[in-house]
Amino acid sequence: MDHWEPDRDFESARRRMLDEQIVARGVSDPRVLAALLAVPRHELVPPAERSYAYEDRPLPIGEGQTISQPYIVAVMTELLALDGSERVLEVGTGSGYQAAVLSGLVREVYTIEIVPELARRAAADLARLGYANVHVREGDGYRGWPEEAPFDAIVVTAAPDHVPEPLVAQLAVGGRMVVPVGGLIQDLVLVRREADGVRLEHGLGVRFVPMTGEAERRREGEP
């Protein structure tokens, strides 16, 4: 009789996820695909959600937050057009999954999480799993991480209702930022900072949790 082997079972599920949910829907960058295959997503969700870790949907991670569906993580990562030399800022660490994917693709990852419990948990999980080039900070990511700027790429995993100017300012010339912008339903916006200005490209319709902190105060008209 065959015995259930959790690690092998999760690895098979991850390969199916890649083939059926990501490659089949048009993501083709081989480096991105390899990074997704390498990250044990089941290690970055609560134990009660592990059996769903490789399904193509968001999952609750506590504190009213979610881990993004794998396809959206793949699309956002591919849009950054990474070559391996970059220093990347992530706003909205959540479970640490996006940061773990980026870890295998770039030189350094700086990631900010506004919810203290999630920041602590993600930092511990990322360290446990050996992602030594990921630096986690607890705080409001709306204003970025100015001490480490400029960044070659920025990825935002919570939705403001506008593109945050402080993040644009921290994007290096030639850099790219991917950010969901809007209310209940958002557009995924690719921001390119070029020598002669900033270019915006609107793409896929997405649904992320709203960005809180300063972004929320601005949304509500507070000074």
N, C-alpha and C positions, 0 to 999 in steps of 0.2 A: 504493500500500500504506500502511495506517495505521502510524504509529510509536507506540511506547509512550511515554507522557509521564508520568513518575512522579508529579508533583504532582497532575495531573488524575486519575490512577488512584487515588491515595490519597483525594482529595476525593470521588470517586464511591463508594469503599468506605465512607467515613465517613457519607455520606448513607444508604447501604443499612443500615449499622449502626443509625443513628438510627431509620429507618422499621421495620425488620424485628425488631430486638432490643429496642428501648426503647419507642417509641410503641406498637407492637403488644402490648406486655406491660403497658401501663397507665400509664406515666409521661407526664404531660400538662402539667406546668408549662412554659409557653412560654419563660421565662427560662432554666430548666435545659436545655431542649432546644437553645436557641440557643448556650448555653455549650459543650455537648458537641459541637455541630457546628463550633464555632470552634477547638477544641483539636486540634492535629496529634498524635494519640496515637503515630503512627509515629516521631515525633521523640524520644519518651520511653521507647522500648524499645531493647534492644541490636540492632545491625544484623542479626544472624542471625534476629531475631524480627519484623522489620518487615513481612514479607509476611503475618503473622498479626495485625497490630496492630488490625484492626477486626473480628476474630472475637469472639464473645461467650464468652470464656474468659479465665482468668488466664494470664499469661505469665511465664516466669522472667526476672528482671532481675539475677541474680548474687547472691552472698553468701547463697544459700539463701532468697532472698526472691522475691516475685512482685508483679506489677502486677494489681490487681483487675479482674475482668471489667467491661466498660462498663455493663451493666445494673445491677450492684450499686452502682457509683459513682453512677449516675443516681438510684437509689432512695434512697441515703443522702443525697444532695444535696437531693432533693426534700423529704425528711423534715425538713430544717432550716428550711424555710419562709422563705427569705431574701428580703429586700426591697431589698438594695443598700447599706444603711447600716452593715452589721455589721463588727465585728472578729472574726475567726474563728481558732480554734486547731485545727490538725490534729496528731494524734499518729501518727507513722509515715509519713514523707514518701515513702519508697520511691523510685519513679522520678520523682515530682513530678507525676504525672498528676492526682490529685485536687486538689492545690494549684492546678494550672493551670486546672482547671474552676472552682474557687472564685474564682480571681482575677478572672474576668469578672463575678462575681455580687455581690461584697462590696467593702467599703472597703479592708480590710487582711487578709492571711492570714499567720499565724505558724505555722510547721510545724517539727516536731522529728523527727529521725531518729537512732536509736541506733547504726546501722552507719556508721562513718566514711566508708568509700568511697562508699556510697550517698548520704550527705549531701552530700559534695563534688560528686559527679556531678550530683545533682538541682539543687543550687545553680547549677552552671555551665550546665546545660541550660535552667533557668528564666530565667536572666539572658540567655542567648543568644537565647531566644525572645521576650524582651521583657516578661516578667511582673514588672514593677517593684514591684508592691504585695505581693509574696510575700517573706517573710523566713524564711530557713532557719537552723536551729540544730542542731548535732550534740549529742546527749545523750539521756538517758533521759526519755521523755515521761510516765512514770507520774505524776510530780509536776507536770506541766504547765510553764507559763512564767509563774511568779508575778509577775515584774516587769511584765508586760504585761496582767495580769488586771485587771478581769474581762473575759470574752469573751461576746459575744452568742450565739455558737454554737461547739460543739466537735464534731469528727468524729474518731473513733478507727479506725485501719485495721489494727490488730492486736488479737488477742483476749486480754484478761485473763479470769480466772475469776470476777471480781466487778467491779462498777462502781467505779472508783478514786475514793475520797473526795476526794483533792486536786483532781481534775478537776471534781467536783461543786462544790467550794468556789470554783473559779475561774469558774464559770458565773454570768453576771449573772441577776438576777431577771427573769423573762420569757424567759430563754434556753433553748435546746435543745441536747442532746448526743445523738449517735447513736454507739453502741458495740456491737460484737459481743461477747457474753459467753458463756463456756462452755469446754468442753474440745475434743475432736476436732470435734464439731459444735456450733455456737453459735446463739443467738438474737440477732437484731438488736434492741437495746433503745433505745427513745427515752426520754431523761431530760428531763423538764421541770422547771425550777426556778421555783417560784411563790412569791408573797409568804408563803403559809402553809405551805410545805414543798416536798418533791420528789415528783414523780409518775413512775412507771416504766410504760412500755407495751412489752410483748413482741410481736415481729412475726416477720418472715421468718426461716426457718432459713438460716444461711450457714456458710461455712467460710473462715476467715482463718488466717494464720500466728499462732502464739501470741505474745503480748506478752512480750518478754524484759526483762532488767534487774530492777528492783525487783519488778515483777509476777511474774516467774518465781521469784524468791527467796521471795516470799510464798506462791506456789503450792506450793512445796516445803517450806514450814514453816520457812524460815530466818529468824532475827531481823533 
